[in-house]
Amino acid sequence: MSVDVGTGDGKAVLAWARDDPRRLAIGIDANAAGMGPAARRATRPKTYLPNAVFAVASAGFLPEDLTGAADRVTIQFPWGSLLRAVLCADERVLCDLGRISGPGATLTIMWSVVDRDRAAIGAVPPYPAEERFAAAGFDVSDVRPATADEVAVTGSTWAKRLRAGVERPVTLLRAVRR
């Protein structure tokens, strides 16, 4: 099962569900309205995707039903409180990500922050504290600039809007759940 936390418009979840009909793809976001069009698209007869599911929840309070079920978790271009939680390595959020991740699950996070963003999101470190990921059961394997291809593969609408990877640097963090 793949889980996209902070899924925004949910287009990544729809793509995952189309690409592998045997795999459950779940999008989670605190903003129900943002996911609405994707959730409706997944239930229409012409575009029916029974393996695409959307849930309203914040990253620090993920559904209990997902405990240990995900083998892939992503956070793609978070903003606002989710971006702060990632970069500040918020214990509650990391523990919840760890809780939904099964052993060996991959966690991939991509973000883009430039100086002018800091006025909107507040003071955040450029990279999260890896020891906090370790405390949540993740071994960080990679923190580095993302390639343009890696950004493009996300299909993220927000990344396109930001011109991430084109006009803005993007950072990629990969970790594996112990």
N, C-alpha and C positions, 0 to 999 in steps of 0.2 A: 504494500500500500504506500502511495505517495501522498504527502501532506504539504501543502503550500500555506505557510502562516503569513498573514498580512497579504492575502491574495489579491486585494484590490478589485479589479474588474473581473477576475476569475478566468481570463483567457488562457492562462498557462494551464489551468486545470482542465479546461475543455480540450486543449491540444494533447495533454497527457492521455486523457480518456479516449480520444480518437486514435492516437498512436498505438495504444495497447488496450483493446476492449476487455481483456481478461484481468486487467489491473484496476483496482479501486483508486480513484484520484479524488482527494478531498481538498477543498479550499476553505480556509478559515480567515475571517476578518471581523473586526469589531463593527464595521460599517455594513449593515445589511443592504442598504440601497445600492452600494457600489457593486455588489455581487449579483444583484437582482436580474439584470439582463442575461448574464451567463447562466444563472440557475434556470431561468425560463427557457433559454435556448436548449438546455440539456433535456428538458421535458417535452419539447415540441415533437410531433410525429416525424417531421422531415429531418430533424437534427438530434433525435433522441439518443442520449448517452446515459444508460442506466448505471454506469460505473463512475459518473461524475456527481459528487455530493458537495454541498456547501453548508457551512455552519457558522453561526454568529457567535463569536467568542473573542476575548482578548488573549494576547499571547501568554499572559501570566495565569490564565484560567481556562486552559484547554480542556475539551470534553474528556471526562473520566473514561468513557467508552473506548478511547483511543490508546489507553495505557498499554505500552509495549507492542503496539500493532504496526507502527510505521517502519519501513526499511529505507525510506528516503524522505527527508524533511528539508524544505527550502524556505528561505526568506529572501525574496528578490526585491531589492531596491526599497527597503522600508523608509518610512518618513515619520516625522513627529515622534510620538511616544515610543513606537516600536524601534525606530532608529536609535533613540536615546538608550532604550533597554539593551539593544545589541551592543552598541559601542561602549556603554558603561558596564557591560556584562552583568546585567541585573540578575541577581540570584534567583528570584521567583520565576522569571521568564526562562532562564537556562535550566532550572530544575524541571519546569513543565515540558520543555523541549526534550530533556532527557527522559522524562516519564513516558512520553508517547513513542519514543524511539526504542525499537527492539535492539538486542545485541547485534553489533555489526552494522547498524543503520548509519547511513551517511547524512551529515548535516552540511548544507551548502548555503552560505550567506553572501550576497553581493550588495555593496552599497557604494554610493557616490556622495561625497560631501566636499564642497569647496568653501572658501572663507566667507563668501556672501550668504551661505546657508546658515551659518552659525547664529545670525540674528534671529532667524525663525525657529531654530531647533535648540538653541542654547549651547552652552559649553559642553563639548563632548571630546573625548580623546580620539586621536586618529585611528587607533586600533584597540580592540577589546583586550582585556586582561586574560591571557590564555589559562592562567591558573584557576580562574573562575569556571572556565569551560571544563577543566579537569575535575574540579569539585562536583560538577554536575554529571560526571561520567563520560565526558568526551575527551578524546585525544585529538588535539588540533594537529593536522598534518600539513597544512598549507595556509599561509596568509601572504598574499602577494597581489600585484596589479593584475586585473583580469585582462584577457586578450579581447580584441574586438569580436572574434568568433564566439568566445564564451558569453559575451554580453548578448550577441545576436541570438544565440540558441535559446535564451530565456524567453524570447518573444514578449518581453515585458513592455506594456504600453507606457508605463511610467518611465522606463529607461529611454524609450524613444522620445518621450516628451522632454526629458532632461537632456537629451542628446548625449547620454552616458556612453562612454567609450569612444565618442567622436570628439566632443568638446569638453568633456569632463572626465577626470580619471575615475576608474572603478576599482574597488578593492574586493578581492575574493577570499573568503575563509572557507576551508574544508575541514571537517572533523568527522571522526568515527566514534560511535557509541561503544564503550567497552562492554 
